[in-house]
């Protein structure tokens, strides 16, 4: 008889610096599902290392060298497991631990993608979530490349796992701590690889987070000029973000021209039509003489969002743009055009989450 294969080992792998406020949350959420937890401290001046050790992690140290891939790869080398779950200190497992447990009996011949729910402040006292799928469950030999916004390099198939992870590193109270951290590294990386559309996209996102709309548009435009961008999985997220940046800059005509070129690409994206409706409404407010012509287009855009519904599988999808957020905006327009009964029915059909 053939002996049963031993279970494969699964390790959490984290790089962290000055994350004393959240590292315990991460480790507590992951500890029931993994065999080992490796935290590579890259120069903390707070109690990150001590708290990580108190919560069951093996703590190692690394001299920071302005290269996220180098730090991640050192941590992966130290972990040395069959499977690696790569998370950041400001993330935590929401659900899907069973999918991690199942890896112990699974051959590591693919890369696992997890759903990341990225929280951000939409307005004072109100948060929203953007949803993305990230390749963060890696077979033992897989390593990273890239100074910043590093990516795992492999030729393996990617499977989506029933693993949901939260992230709140971009809520307002944490943004100040991160300001400029990645910008400098992105600038260095773009000096080395000016034709990398993904890096221009990431630079645009970093600028947009801090409401630096002109800088965001400059970066997004550079990404759009590169031939590989439109075929990338993050393209529709860039499109929606660029429409917003152009709107904030008052460049509505350019935004409309760009949106027109993306109608086919965005046909199944509630985020695209949400951004389009927002752009048209802003234009109508600035040019009241055109409001009569624009209002049907605005209604059609947000109605399209509701027809499409939520699409959490799309990169960068913001929860609610296919339901309650679009319904709220559409209801405001209906109320403003003396259709209160239609607005009330819409609000009842798509209530705001508590």
Helices and strands as residue ranges (DSSP letters): E 10-16, H 23-30, G 31-33, E 36-41, H 48-54, E 58-61, H 68-79, E 83-86, E 91-95, H 97-102, G 103-105, E 111-123, E 126-139, E 143-145, E 151-153, E 158-170, H 172-178, H 181-192, H 197-209, H 213-224, G 229-231, H 235-248, H 252-261, H 270-286, G 288-290, H 291-308, E 317-318, H 324-336, H 340-349
